[in-house]
Amino acid sequence: MMKHIYEAGKTQDGQVLLLLHGTGGNESDLIPLARLVDPDAAILSVKGNIEENGMPRFFRRLAEGVFDEADLIFRTQELKQFVDDAAIQYGFNRNKVVALGYSNGANIAASLLFHYTDALQGAMMHHPMVPLRNITLPQLSGVGCFIAAGENDPICTPEESNELEALLQGAGADVQMHWERNGHRLTRTEVDAAKVWYEARFKS
């Protein structure tokens, strides 16, 4: 079991926001943003099981921008199983889980998409990187992806963001890009843009 916070939604069969924090964050960090995006949704906010210099993460890395791929794969499986189990424990609709992740959390959300056809109904990924290369992605038709990227992001370059978009589109996902010039920061304007995308995709 992963440390987490669960808050039931307004309806039993409604959307579920899977919140995945950035490096050094915790399971409380993204709840205010989730409430901005969808005040009616259930919330499943998870804390990463790895620590790097005392900072929680979802998987290990060898250096800045260099992932421990074996650990990433293991932790992705662990997170998928946790969400499956949580759906049974809390009684939410497993088919209506939409990730909202930032940085390290966005990376593991992308990894869920790279490994499983049905892990997520959609994903709002703020400053994600390509989690793995040289693997065949599952069929992602019908999966909606919102990517917030920085034209001047020193950690996740525009080329990396465009590569992730192309890989997801190649697997059939419907991807919308949102560009800003605020480095690697998670900004209110990109959260607002994610909300517009989310409402059009899941509320209309």
C-alpha positions as CSV (number, residue, x, y, z in Angstrom):
1,M,0.0,0.0,0.0
2,M,1.2,3.5,-0.8
3,K,0.7,6.4,1.5
4,H,-2.3,8.4,0.2
5,I,-5.3,10.6,0.7
6,Y,-8.7,9.6,-0.6
7,E,-11.6,12.0,-0.8
8,A,-14.9,10.7,-2.2
9,G,-16.5,12.6,-5.1
10,K,-19.9,14.1,-5.3
11,T,-21.2,11.0,-7.1
12,Q,-20.2,7.4,-6.7
13,D,-19.7,6.9,-10.5
14,G,-17.9,10.3,-11.2
15,Q,-14.4,11.2,-12.2
16,V,-11.4,10.3,-10.1
17,L,-8.3,12.5,-10.1
18,L,-5.1,10.6,-9.4
19,L,-2.7,13.2,-8.0
20,L,1.1,12.6,-8.4
21,H,3.4,15.2,-6.8
22,G,6.8,16.4,-8.0
23,T,10.2,15.6,-6.3
24,G,10.1,16.7,-2.7
25,G,6.3,16.9,-2.6
26,N,3.8,14.9,-0.8
27,E,0.2,13.6,-1.0
28,S,-1.2,17.0,0.1
29,D,0.5,19.2,-2.5
30,L,-1.8,18.9,-5.5
31,I,-5.2,18.7,-3.7
32,P,-5.9,22.5,-4.1
33,L,-5.1,22.3,-7.8
34,A,-7.4,19.2,-8.2
35,R,-10.2,21.2,-6.5
36,L,-9.7,24.0,-9.0
37,V,-9.8,21.5,-11.9
38,D,-12.9,19.6,-10.7
39,P,-14.5,20.3,-7.3
40,D,-16.9,17.4,-7.8
41,A,-14.3,14.6,-8.6
42,A,-13.0,12.0,-6.1
43,I,-9.4,12.5,-5.2
44,L,-6.8,9.8,-4.9
45,S,-3.5,11.6,-4.0
46,V,-0.5,9.4,-3.6
47,K,2.9,9.8,-2.0
48,G,5.9,8.4,-3.8
49,N,7.6,5.4,-2.1
50,I,11.2,6.5,-3.0
51,E,13.3,9.1,-1.1
52,E,16.2,11.0,-2.7
53,N,18.1,13.0,-0.1
54,G,15.0,13.0,2.1
55,M,12.7,14.1,-0.8
56,P,9.8,11.8,-1.8
57,R,9.8,10.6,-5.5
58,F,7.9,8.0,-7.4
59,F,11.0,6.3,-8.8
60,R,14.8,6.4,-8.6
61,R,17.0,8.3,-11.0
62,L,20.7,7.9,-11.7
63,A,21.2,11.7,-12.3
64,E,19.2,14.7,-13.3
65,G,17.1,13.6,-16.2
66,V,18.6,10.1,-16.2
67,F,16.0,7.6,-14.9
68,D,16.7,4.2,-13.3
69,E,14.6,2.4,-15.9
70,A,14.3,-0.9,-14.0
71,D,13.0,0.9,-10.9
72,L,10.7,3.1,-13.1
73,I,9.1,-0.1,-14.5
74,F,8.7,-1.7,-11.1
75,R,7.3,1.5,-9.5
76,T,4.9,1.9,-12.5
77,Q,3.6,-1.6,-11.9
78,E,3.3,-0.8,-8.2
79,L,1.3,2.3,-8.8
80,K,-1.0,0.6,-11.3
81,Q,-1.7,-2.2,-8.8
82,F,-2.3,0.4,-6.0
83,V,-4.9,2.2,-8.1
84,D,-6.6,-1.1,-9.0
85,D,-6.7,-2.0,-5.3
86,A,-7.9,1.4,-4.2
87,A,-10.8,1.2,-6.7
88,I,-12.0,-1.9,-4.9
89,Q,-11.3,-0.5,-1.4
90,Y,-13.1,2.8,-2.0
91,G,-15.6,1.8,-4.6
92,F,-14.8,4.3,-7.3
93,N,-15.1,3.7,-11.0
94,R,-11.7,2.3,-12.2
95,N,-12.4,3.4,-15.7
96,K,-12.8,7.1,-14.8
97,V,-9.3,7.8,-13.4
98,V,-7.6,10.9,-14.7
99,A,-4.0,11.6,-13.6
100,L,-2.9,15.1,-12.6
101,G,0.9,15.0,-12.2
102,Y,3.8,17.5,-12.0
103,S,7.4,16.8,-12.9
104,N,8.3,13.4,-11.3
105,G,4.6,12.7,-10.9
106,A,3.9,13.6,-14.5
107,N,6.7,11.2,-15.5
108,I,5.2,8.2,-13.8
109,A,1.8,9.2,-15.2
110,A,3.4,9.1,-18.6
111,S,4.9,5.7,-17.7
112,L,1.5,4.3,-16.8
113,L,0.4,5.3,-20.4
114,F,3.5,3.8,-21.9
115,H,2.8,0.4,-20.2
116,Y,-1.0,0.0,-20.0
117,T,-3.9,0.4,-22.3
118,D,-6.4,0.9,-19.5
119,A,-4.5,2.5,-16.6
120,L,-5.8,6.0,-17.2
121,Q,-8.8,7.5,-18.9
122,G,-6.7,10.6,-19.3
123,A,-3.8,12.5,-17.9
124,M,-2.9,16.1,-17.2
125,M,0.9,16.1,-17.2
126,H,2.8,19.2,-16.2
127,H,6.4,19.3,-17.4
128,P,6.8,15.5,-18.1
129,M,9.7,13.8,-19.8
130,V,9.7,10.8,-22.0
131,P,9.8,8.0,-19.4
132,L,11.2,5.3,-21.5
133,R,12.5,4.9,-25.1
134,N,12.7,1.9,-27.4
135,I,9.5,0.3,-26.2
136,T,6.2,-0.3,-28.0
137,L,3.4,1.7,-26.5
138,P,0.0,0.0,-25.9
139,Q,-3.1,1.1,-27.9
140,L,-4.2,4.4,-26.4
141,S,-7.2,5.3,-28.6
142,G,-9.7,7.3,-26.6
143,V,-7.2,8.4,-24.0
144,G,-6.9,12.2,-23.6
145,C,-3.6,13.8,-22.7
146,F,-2.9,17.4,-21.7
147,I,0.8,18.3,-21.6
148,A,2.0,21.6,-20.1
149,A,5.5,22.3,-21.3
150,G,8.0,25.1,-21.0
151,E,9.7,26.7,-24.0
152,N,12.6,27.5,-21.7
153,D,12.3,24.5,-19.3
154,P,15.9,23.6,-18.3
155,I,14.9,20.1,-17.1
156,C,12.5,19.1,-19.8
157,T,13.5,20.6,-23.2
158,P,10.9,21.5,-25.9
159,E,12.4,18.7,-28.0
160,E,11.6,16.3,-25.2
161,S,8.0,17.6,-24.9
162,N,7.5,17.3,-28.6
163,E,8.9,13.8,-28.6
164,L,6.5,12.7,-25.9
165,E,3.6,14.3,-27.8
166,A,4.6,12.4,-30.9
167,L,5.0,9.0,-29.1
168,L,1.6,9.3,-27.4
169,Q,-0.1,10.4,-30.6
170,G,1.5,7.5,-32.4
171,A,-0.2,5.2,-30.0
172,G,-3.6,6.7,-30.7
173,A,-3.9,9.2,-27.8
174,D,-5.5,12.5,-28.2
175,V,-2.9,15.0,-27.1
176,Q,-3.2,18.8,-26.4
177,M,0.0,20.8,-25.8
178,H,0.1,24.0,-23.7
179,W,3.3,26.1,-23.9
180,E,4.6,28.7,-21.5
181,R,7.9,30.4,-20.8
182,N,8.2,29.9,-17.0
183,G,10.9,27.3,-16.9
184,H,10.0,24.1,-15.0
185,R,7.5,25.8,-12.7
186,L,4.0,24.7,-12.3
187,T,1.9,27.9,-12.9
188,R,-1.7,28.8,-12.2
189,T,-2.2,29.7,-15.9
190,E,-1.2,26.1,-17.0
191,V,-3.5,24.7,-14.4
192,D,-6.3,26.9,-15.7
193,A,-5.6,25.7,-19.2
194,A,-5.7,22.1,-17.9
195,K,-9.1,22.8,-16.4
196,V,-10.5,24.1,-19.7
197,W,-9.2,21.0,-21.5
198,Y,-10.5,18.7,-18.7
199,E,-14.0,20.2,-18.7
200,A,-14.3,20.0,-22.5
201,R,-13.1,16.4,-22.5
202,F,-14.9,14.9,-19.4
203,K,-17.7,17.3,-18.5
204,S,-19.3,18.3,-21.8
